[in-house]
Amino acid sequence: MTRTASTSRSRAVVTAVAFLALATGCGGEDTGTSTDTSTSAEKPTSHPVGDRSIAAEVGERFTLTVEENASTREHWYLADPKPDTSVVRSQGRKSESDSGDEPVPGAGSSLTFTFEATGKGSTEIVLTHCTFKAPCDGSGNGSGSASTPSPTPSPSGSVTPSGSAKPSEPERVTYTVTVS
């Protein structure tokens, strides 16, 4: 009987401590004010990559998100000509793995370009899509030194030139941004 009472008391203490932790918010005090100072106007507006016309207001931030995969030599770059900075300014880019926190070999990623509308007017944002078949020189410009195909091994093990495997030009995607 004593053993049962002791177990019941222990359970009651554990329950009381758990309830107290939940009631106090684990040490945090709710003052009725949020510590998140961002407003909906500060959060970037996401635009689908298929939407080639973007309307924004001065001060608005917006994003363009594309899929890429370094293991298949698929990359995106903000290309020349850069947008008119009196209308739109780049705020950087961020890559997030499609596999979550754990890196997985060969996994793709989402690359998000963030921009801010800085003044009234119209400008263009050009993104270059580089792939294995349409390589870039690392800055998002054309095929650079990759225009001459390298020799490929033949089934017999000897090297034969691959004259038909010429790289194509990378895809250039142009977005027209109008800021009012």
N, C-alpha and C positions, 0 to 999 in steps of 0.2 A: 504494500500500500504506500509506503514512504517513497519508494522508487517512482511510482506513478505520479505522486504529488510533485516530486522534484522535476520530472520530465514535463509536467504540465506548467510548472512555474517557469522553466527554461523556455518553453514555447511561447509563453505569455510575454516574457522579456524580449525575445527575438521579434515577436510580432509588434510589440510597442516600439522598439527601436526602428523597425522598418517603417512603421506608420509615421513616426516622428521625422524620419529622413524624407519621406514623401511630402509631408505637410510643410516642411521648411524648404523644400526645393533643393535638397542636398547642400545646404549652406548658402544658397543664393537668396537674396532678398528682393521681392518684387515691389518695386517702388511705383509701378504704374506707368513708367516711361520705358520706352524701348531703347536698347543700346545700339540698335541698327539705325544709323543716321541716313541710310540711303532712302531715296524716294523713288516712286515709279518713274519719274522723269530721268533719274540718274542711271537706271538699268537700261542697258542697250536693247534696242528693238532688233529682233532676229528677222532677217529676210531670207526667203528661200533662194537657193542659187539659181533657180530657173526664172526668178523675177528680175529681169534685166533693167527695169525702170524703178528707181527708188526715190520716194519723196520724203523729205525730212525738214524739220524746223531747226533754226539756229540753236545750237547748244545740245541738240539731240545726238545721242550715241546710237550706232547701229552696228550689226555684225553680219558677216557672210561666213557660213561654215561649209567646208568642203571635206570630202573623204580622201585620205591619202594612205599610202602604204610604202614605207621605205624599203621593205624587203623585195618589192616588185619594181623598185625604182620609180614610184609614182609620187610626185611632189607638186606643190602649188606655190607660186611666188607672186608678190605684188610687182607687176612689171612696169616698164617704161612705156609710154609717158606716165609719170606719177600724177595723181589727182592734184588739181589746183588747190594749194593749201589755204588760199583765202576763202575757199568754199568748203572743202573737206580735208581733214587731217587724219592720217593713220595714227591709231593709238596702240598699235602692236598686234601681235599674233600669239595664239596659245594653242598648243597641241595636247589632246587628251586621248589616251589609248582606248581603243574599243574593248580591250580585255579587262578594264578596270584597274585596280591598284597593282595587281600582279602582272609584270611584263610577260608576254607570251611571244616567243619567236614567230615572226611572220604575221603578227596581228596588225591590223590597220589602225588608223587613228582619225580623229576628227580635228581638223585645223580650223580655228576660228580667227578671222581677221576682224578687228574692231576699228571703227572710224568714228569721228566726231564732226558734225556739221558746224563749221566755224563762221560762215557768212552766207548771205543770199547770193544765189547764182546757180550755175549748172557746170558740172564737170564729169569726167569719166574716170572710173576705176577699172583697171585692166589686170586680170589675173591670168597667169600663164600656167597651163597644166602640162607638166613634163612627165613622160613615161619612158619605159624601156625602148619603145619604138620611136618615140619623139623626144629625145633627150635635150636637156638644157646644159648650159655651161656652169650652173651653180648659182647664177644670179637671176635665172628665169628668162634668159635671152637665148633664143635659138639653139641650134645644136652645137655651136662652137667647134671644138676640135673633134667632136664625135661625128663629123660629116664623112669621114673616111672609115668605112667598115673595116674591122679587124679580121684577119683570117680566122676561119673556123676549122676545127679538126674534122676530117672525113672519117667514115666508118673504119677505114683501114689504118687509121692512126696518123696518116700524113696530113699536112696542113694544105688546104686549098683555099684560095681567095673566095669570098662570098660576094661577088659583084652585084647580086640582085638584092641583097639585104641592106639597102640604103635607108637611113633613118628619115622619117618625115618631120615636118615642122611641128612644134608643140601647139596645142590648142590654146587660143587666146580668147578669153571670155571678157566682154566689155559690159560694164554696168553704167548706165547714165543716172547720175544723182542730181536731183533738183532740190535746192534748199530755199525755203521761203521764210 
